[in-house]
Structures are given as structure tokens and as C-alpha cells.
Amino acid sequence: MIALVQRVREARVEVAGRVTGAIGPGLLVLVCAEPADTEATAAKLVDKLVKLRVFADEAGKMNRSVQDVGGALLVVSQFTLAADVSGGNRPSFTGAAPPAQGRALYEAVLQQVRQRMGAVQAGEFGAEMQVHLVNDGPVTIPVTLR
């Protein structure tokens, strides 16, 4: 799986003008499933997300997780993270899982992260979405699990 994790002061996602998820301080997580991914891969990603130490401690060092600071997560599916532009200027998305598999793994991530953290919001799989965020830092971390 591929994820792009952004530490945010706030974030929201809209579909057709309605807000499907919104958070205050926490992590915006853009997620893309790849063909070889399984529910075990989703579980590894969730474990990484809830333990990722990207929030400042008392000394100002990134040493605290989203759980440590009582933050929230906004998880949004984004198959374009698997884009391949090596063959030209138009991206190829063959590296992304097929839609049915991608949806199942995205939902697995949501289910597992909701079991570990109460404050979880989400986008809408396969929808045209507008994501609004105030990146804090900025801190943006790519996470790739294979």
C-alpha cells in the first residue's frame, strides 16, 4: 500500500458540495492499494499510522504519535498515488489495485483504524473529491508498504 501522510491543523473532504469527513488537529492520510496488497498489508499500514511519531514533544522534537496527542485521522482513497510517469507525460495507473480490491482494502483500513482510534473520518471511495487542509509544519511523509 502507498500512503501520503500529512500532519494537519484541520482538514475536510467534500463530495458534490457536502462534507463527508472533517477533522481538527491530526493526520490526513491519502491511501492507495496496490494489486499485491492484502488485509495484512492494510493492518501494517494502520499500525504505522497510529504509531507514526510526527507530533512535537515538550522539547519540540517529532516524538509523539497521533494517539499520544489525541489527534484525529481523515482517511481518503487516492489511486493516483500509484501513478507511473516513466513512459511519458500522461500518468499510467496500472500500479493501483483494481477498483473492487481497492475499495475492499480501503474499507479494511477504515475498519481497523476505527477499532484502534475513535476519531476517524473518511472520504468516499471512487468519488470526485475536494480535499481542503491546513498542513502543519508542513509535515508530509510518504509511506510505502510492500
C-alpha positions in Angstrom: 0.0 0.0 0.0 1.0 3.6 -0.6 0.0 6.4 1.8 0.8 10.0 1.9 0.5 11.3 5.5 0.1 15.0 6.2 0.1 16.4 9.7 -2.7 19.0 9.7 -4.2 21.6 11.9 -7.5 20.8 10.1 -8.8 19.0 7.1 -12.0 18.2 5.3 -13.1 16.3 2.3 -16.2 17.2 0.2 -18.1 15.2 -2.4 -20.6 17.1 -4.6 -20.6 20.1 -2.1 -21.2 18.0 1.0 -18.6 17.3 3.7 -18.0 13.6 4.1 -15.3 14.0 6.7 -13.6 16.7 8.7 -11.0 16.8 11.5 -9.2 19.3 13.6 -5.5 18.6 14.5 -4.3 15.2 13.4 -3.4 13.3 10.2 -4.8 13.5 6.7 -4.0 10.1 5.1 -4.2 9.6 1.4 -4.3 5.9 0.7 -3.7 3.7 -2.5 -4.0 0.0 -2.6 -1.7 -2.0 -5.0 -2.5 -5.4 -6.6 -0.3 -7.4 -4.2 -1.9 -5.9 -1.1 -3.9 -7.9 1.4 -5.8 -7.2 4.6 -2.5 -8.0 6.4 -0.9 -5.1 4.4 -3.8 -2.9 5.5 -3.2 -3.9 9.1 0.6 -3.0 8.8 -0.4 0.4 7.4 -2.8 1.1 10.2 -0.2 0.1 12.8 2.3 2.5 11.1 -0.3 5.4 11.0 -1.3 5.2 14.7 2.3 4.9 15.9 4.0 7.4 13.5 5.8 9.9 15.6 5.3 13.2 13.8 4.0 15.4 16.5 6.2 17.6 18.8 7.0 16.6 22.3 7.9 19.1 25.1 11.3 19.6 23.6 9.9 20.4 20.1 11.1 17.1 18.6 8.8 14.9 16.5 8.4 12.2 19.1 4.6 11.8 19.6 2.0 9.9 17.7 -1.5 10.9 16.7 -2.7 8.7 19.5 -0.3 10.4 22.0 -1.7 13.8 21.2 -5.3 12.8 21.0 -5.5 13.8 17.3 -7.9 12.5 14.6 -7.4 10.9 11.2 -9.1 11.7 7.9 -8.5 8.8 5.5 -9.1 9.4 1.8 -8.7 7.0 -1.0 -6.4 8.2 -3.8 -5.4 5.7 -6.5 -3.3 8.4 -8.2 -0.6 7.7 -5.7 0.3 4.7 -7.9 0.9 6.9 -10.9 3.7 6.0 -13.2 5.1 8.8 -15.4 8.2 7.0 -16.7 6.7 6.2 -20.1 5.7 9.8 -21.0 3.7 12.7 -19.8 0.4 11.0 -19.3 0.3 9.0 -16.0 -0.4 5.3 -16.0 -2.3 4.0 -13.1 -1.8 0.3 -13.7 0.1 0.1 -10.4 -3.1 0.7 -8.5 -5.3 -2.2 -7.4 -8.5 -2.8 -9.5 -11.4 -0.9 -8.1 -13.1 -3.8 -6.2 -9.9 -4.7 -4.5 -9.0 -1.1 -3.8 -12.4 -0.5 -2.2 -12.2 -3.6 0.0 -8.7 -2.6 1.2 -9.7 1.0 1.8 -12.6 -0.2 3.8 -10.3 -2.6 5.7 -8.0 0.3 6.6 -11.0 2.3 7.8 -12.4 -0.6 9.9 -9.1 -1.4 11.5 -8.2 2.3 12.3 -11.7 2.8 13.8 -11.1 -0.1 16.1 -7.8 1.5 17.3 -8.9 5.1 17.4 -12.3 6.6 17.8 -11.7 9.9 15.9 -11.7 8.8 12.3 -13.3 10.5 9.3 -13.3 9.4 5.7 -13.7 10.4 2.1 -15.8 8.4 -0.3 -14.2 5.7 -2.4 -14.3 6.3 -6.1 -15.9 9.8 -5.8 -14.6 13.0 -7.2 -13.5 14.7 -4.0 -12.1 18.1 -3.0 -9.7 17.9 -0.1 -9.1 21.0 2.0 -6.3 21.1 4.5 -4.0 23.3 6.6 -0.7 21.4 6.6 1.0 21.8 9.9 4.8 22.3 9.6 4.5 21.4 6.8 4.9 17.8 7.6 4.3 15.4 4.7 5.5 11.8 4.9 5.3 9.2 2.1 4.7 5.6 3.4 5.1 2.6 1.1 4.4 -0.9 2.4 5.1 -3.8 0.1 
